[in-house]
Amino acid sequence: MTLFPARLGPMFVPRIWGARSLAPLYPQKQHLKEPIGEVWLTGNDCILETGPWAGQKLAAAWRAMPPEWAGTRMDTRAAFPLLVKFLFPEQWLSVQVHPTDEYAREHEAAAGGVGKTEMWHALSAREGASVLVGLNPDTRPEDFRIKISDGTVEDCIQRLPVSAGDTIFVPAGTVHTIGPGMVLCEIQENSDITYRIFDYGRTGPDGKSRALHIDQALAVTRFGPQRGGKIVPFRVEPSPRRRDTFCVACPYFATELWEFTEPLTPRPSHEHFDLLIILSGVGHLHAEGHSAEYAPAQVWLVPAGLRLFELRPSGETRLLRTCVPDLDELTRHFQAHRIAEESWSRVVFR
């Protein structure tokens, strides 16, 4: 079986709060009849467009992947671990919260039993764009319930302005919502369990108010000090034509932004696959005597056993690389490269 990165096809998901134009990431998706809010890039039903499992859904292909593809540390009997999306909000999303793995296993087995910790990286943001992430530390559960009832729940949540390039970490249990006027790349556990707290009085296609999940939300919401919010990343510049930005790392994902104008030769880990999410730029992937062109809005699954491959950009390329990390190994990597702990500790969440 040839080891070469495999490209995944997107799924376009309508959302009431979405956009009717997905340009410039998807220039063919303009003047849409219904708003698209999410583009799923690694959903269970996303189709592999290249590679040994071309034409198959990711869920089925994942179960068939040997360690040379998935990685020696990955369990292919479980669901594919990472769900990557682009988000196109043109209205506020509902105020919501996601459960932890422990809560989901006990109460949401029928929905997969997996919690949802996530991160957002802003590809673009109009002036005034913002998100709400994390309760004010002095918010008490009884006050929170009152604010939900009287429609002023936003007063309890910390507002963060968003600019292009920002990264925001949203661990399970963190109350949040996303405002209009931005495009985000979301990387998360492969779960779609959401507890709505407030929905701005909107109705669904049937004319009825969308369901709220107040009791479940209160059961999983983190009160007191918050762990989520905007991340202050740290950067290294291995050469004048390359810059690496470490965005965030937690037990579920570790994500870096790579910006480069010279050929790049990443070395995959045999323990886990990598995902490359192309944000801008074009070029070619080369490995094992094979070549393929990459372009914006594509996602490539890099096999864990691929010994060496090269990215050759035509101009500047910007991409997110994400994987399921070993945080101890990541810590040793930073220490071996003599990166000061005060730099990397602010992006690593255990």
C-alpha positions in Angstrom: 0.0 0.0 0.0 1.5 3.3 -1.1 2.0 5.8 1.7 1.1 9.3 0.4 -1.2 12.0 1.9 -4.9 11.5 1.1 -7.2 14.4 0.4 -10.7 14.6 2.0 -13.8 16.2 0.4 -15.9 18.7 2.3 -19.5 18.5 3.5 -21.5 21.7 3.3 -23.9 22.0 6.3 -26.8 24.5 6.3 -27.2 26.5 9.5 -29.8 29.2 10.4 -26.9 31.5 11.4 -24.8 30.8 8.3 -23.7 32.8 5.2 -24.9 32.8 1.6 -21.4 33.3 0.2 -18.4 31.2 1.2 -15.9 33.1 -0.9 -13.0 33.4 -1.1 -12.3 29.9 0.5 -15.0 28.4 -1.8 -15.4 30.9 -4.7 -18.0 28.6 -6.4 -20.3 28.8 -3.3 -21.9 32.3 -3.7 -25.5 33.5 -3.9 -26.6 30.3 -2.0 -30.3 29.6 -1.7 -29.9 28.7 2.0 -27.2 29.8 4.5 -24.3 27.5 5.0 -22.8 27.7 8.5 -20.3 24.9 8.6 -18.1 23.0 6.2 -17.1 19.7 7.7 -13.7 18.6 6.5 -13.2 15.4 8.5 -16.8 14.4 9.4 -17.6 10.7 9.5 -19.4 11.0 6.1 -16.8 13.1 4.4 -15.5 11.2 1.3 -11.8 10.5 0.7 -11.0 11.9 -2.7 -7.6 10.3 -3.2 -5.6 7.4 -1.8 -6.3 3.7 -1.1 -9.8 4.5 0.2 -10.8 7.0 -2.5 -14.6 7.1 -2.8 -15.2 5.8 0.8 -16.5 7.6 3.8 -14.0 8.5 6.4 -15.7 6.5 9.1 -15.3 3.3 7.1 -11.8 4.1 5.8 -10.7 4.8 9.4 -11.7 1.4 10.6 -9.7 -0.2 7.8 -6.5 1.9 8.3 -3.4 0.0 9.5 -1.0 1.5 11.9 1.2 2.8 9.0 -1.7 5.1 8.3 -3.5 5.8 11.5 -0.5 5.6 13.9 0.6 3.1 16.4 -1.1 5.0 19.3 -4.5 5.4 17.5 -7.5 3.2 18.1 -9.3 2.7 14.8 -12.1 0.8 16.5 -13.3 4.1 17.9 -14.5 7.0 15.8 -12.0 9.2 13.9 -10.8 11.4 16.7 -10.8 14.9 15.2 -13.6 16.9 13.6 -12.3 19.9 11.6 -14.7 22.5 10.2 -14.8 26.0 8.7 -17.4 28.2 10.3 -19.2 31.1 8.4 -21.3 32.9 11.0 -23.5 35.8 9.8 -25.7 35.8 12.9 -24.9 35.0 16.6 -24.9 31.2 17.2 -26.9 30.1 20.2 -25.3 30.6 23.6 -24.3 27.0 24.3 -22.0 24.6 26.2 -20.6 21.1 25.5 -20.2 18.2 27.9 -17.0 16.6 29.1 -16.1 13.0 28.0 -17.2 11.7 31.4 -20.6 13.3 31.3 -21.1 12.3 27.7 -20.2 8.6 28.4 -22.8 8.5 31.2 -25.6 10.5 29.6 -25.1 10.7 25.8 -24.1 7.1 24.8 -26.7 7.1 22.0 -25.0 10.3 20.6 -21.5 8.7 20.6 -20.6 9.3 24.3 -17.8 11.7 23.4 -17.5 15.2 24.9 -16.4 18.3 23.0 -13.4 20.4 23.6 -12.6 22.7 20.7 -10.5 25.5 19.4 -11.1 28.3 16.8 -8.5 29.9 14.6 -9.7 33.1 12.9 -9.0 33.2 9.2 -10.6 36.6 8.7 -12.7 39.0 10.9 -14.5 42.2 10.1 -14.1 45.2 12.3 -16.1 44.7 15.5 -16.3 40.9 15.3 -16.4 39.2 18.7 -17.1 36.0 20.5 -18.3 35.3 24.0 -16.3 32.7 25.9 -16.3 31.7 29.5 -18.5 32.9 32.4 -17.4 35.8 34.5 -15.6 34.2 37.5 -18.1 35.6 40.0 -21.2 34.1 38.3 -23.2 31.8 40.5 -25.4 29.0 39.2 -28.6 30.6 40.6 -27.7 34.0 39.1 -26.9 32.3 35.8 -30.4 30.6 35.7 -32.1 33.9 36.3 -30.1 35.6 33.5 -31.2 32.8 31.2 -34.8 33.3 32.1 -34.8 37.0 31.6 -32.8 37.0 28.3 -29.7 38.7 29.7 -27.4 35.7 29.8 -24.8 37.5 27.7 -24.1 39.7 30.7 -22.5 36.7 32.4 -20.1 35.8 29.6 -16.7 37.3 28.8 -16.7 39.1 25.4 -13.5 38.8 23.3 -12.8 40.9 20.2 -11.6 38.8 17.3 -9.0 39.7 14.6 -7.6 37.5 11.8 -4.9 35.2 13.3 -6.4 34.9 16.7 -6.7 31.5 18.4 -9.4 30.8 21.0 -9.5 27.6 23.2 -12.9 26.4 24.4 -12.6 23.4 26.7 -15.7 21.3 27.5 -17.9 23.0 30.1 -17.2 26.5 28.8 -20.2 28.6 28.0 -19.7 30.3 24.6 -21.2 31.7 21.4 -19.7 33.1 18.1 -20.7 36.4 16.6 -21.1 37.4 12.9 -18.5 38.7 10.5 -15.7 36.2 10.7 -14.5 32.9 9.2 -13.1 30.4 11.7 -11.4 27.0 11.5 -12.7 24.9 14.3 -10.7 21.8 15.5 -12.5 19.7 18.1 -13.2 16.2 19.4 -15.4 14.3 17.0 -18.7 15.1 18.7 -21.8 17.1 17.8 -23.3 17.2 21.3 -24.5 20.8 22.1 -26.6 22.1 24.9 -28.4 25.3 23.9 -28.8 27.9 26.7 -30.2 30.9 24.8 -31.2 31.2 21.1 -32.1 34.9 20.6 -35.8 34.0 20.1 -35.2 32.3 16.7 -37.4 29.7 15.2 -36.5 26.7 13.1 -37.8 25.8 9.6 -41.0 24.5 11.2 -41.7 27.9 12.7 -41.2 26.6 16.3 -38.6 27.8 18.7 -35.5 25.6 18.7 -35.1 23.4 21.7 -33.1 24.5 24.7 -31.3 22.2 27.1 -31.1 24.2 30.3 -30.8 21.4 32.8 -28.1 19.6 30.9 -26.2 22.8 30.4 -26.2 23.7 34.1 -25.0 20.2 34.9 -21.9 20.6 32.7 -21.1 24.3 32.9 -17.9 25.3 34.6 -18.4 28.1 37.2 -15.6 30.0 38.9 -12.1 30.4 37.3 -12.2 29.7 33.5 -9.7 27.8 31.4 -10.8 28.9 28.0 -10.3 32.1 26.1 -7.9 33.8 23.7 -4.5 32.2 23.5 -1.2 34.1 23.4 0.7 31.9 21.0 4.4 31.6 20.6 6.4 31.7 17.4 9.7 30.4 16.1 11.3 31.2 12.8 13.5 28.3 11.6 14.5 30.4 8.6 13.9 33.9 7.1 11.2 32.3 4.8 9.4 30.2 7.4 7.5 30.9 10.6 5.8 28.3 12.9 3.2 29.4 15.4 2.2 27.1 18.2 -1.5 27.8 18.7 -2.8 25.4 21.4 -2.3 21.8 22.6 -4.5 19.7 24.9 -5.1 15.9 25.2 -7.3 15.9 22.2 -5.4 18.0 19.6 -2.2 20.0 19.1 -2.3 22.7 16.4 0.4 24.8 14.8 0.2 27.4 12.0 2.9 27.1 9.4 3.7 30.0 7.1 6.4 29.4 4.5 7.7 30.4 1.1 10.5 27.8 0.8 10.2 24.0 0.6 9.2 22.4 3.9 10.0 18.8 4.9 7.9 17.8 7.9 8.7 14.4 9.6 5.5 12.6 10.5 5.4 10.7 13.8 4.8 6.9 13.6 2.5 7.3 16.6 -0.2 9.4 15.0 -1.4 10.7 11.6 -1.3 14.5 10.9 -3.9 16.7 9.3 -2.8 19.6 7.0 -5.5 22.3 6.6 -4.6 24.6 3.7 -5.6 28.2 4.5 -4.0 30.0 1.6 -1.5 29.4 -1.1 -0.9 26.7 -3.7 2.0 24.2 -4.3 2.8 20.5 -4.4 3.2 17.6 -2.1 6.0 15.2 -2.9 6.6 11.8 -1.3 7.7 8.3 -2.3 8.0 9.3 -6.0 4.5 10.7 -6.1 3.2 14.3 -6.4 -0.1 16.1 -5.9 -1.2 19.8 -6.0 -2.6 21.4 -2.9 -4.8 24.5 -2.8 -6.8 26.5 -0.2 -9.7 24.9 1.7 -8.2 21.4 1.3 -7.5 18.9 4.1 -4.8 16.2 3.7 -4.4 13.2 6.0 -0.7 12.4 6.3 0.0 8.8 7.1 1.9 8.1 10.3 4.4 5.8 8.6 5.4 8.2 5.9 9.1 8.6 6.5 9.6 11.9 4.6 7.6 14.2 2.4 8.0 17.7 1.1 5.7 20.7 0.6 6.9 22.9 -2.3 5.0 26.2 -2.3 4.4 28.5 -5.2 4.6 31.8 -3.3 3.5 31.9 0.4 1.5 29.0 1.9 -0.3 29.2 5.2 -1.7 26.0 6.8 -2.8 24.5 10.1 -1.2 21.2 11.1 -3.1 19.3 13.8 -2.8 15.9 15.4 -3.7 13.9 18.5 -0.6 14.5 20.7 1.4 12.9 23.4 1.7 16.0 25.7 4.7 14.5 27.5 6.5 14.0 24.1 5.5 17.6 23.1 7.0 18.9 26.4 10.2 17.0 25.8 10.4 18.5 22.3 10.1 22.0 23.6 12.7 21.3 26.3 15.1 19.7 23.8 14.9 22.8 21.6 15.6 25.0 24.7 12.3 26.8 24.4 11.6 28.6 27.7 8.8 27.1 29.7 7.0 30.5 30.0 6.7 30.5 26.2 5.2 27.0 25.7 3.3 26.5 29.0 0.7 29.2 28.0 -0.5 27.1 25.0 -0.4 23.6 26.6 -3.5 22.5 28.6 -3.4 19.2 30.4 
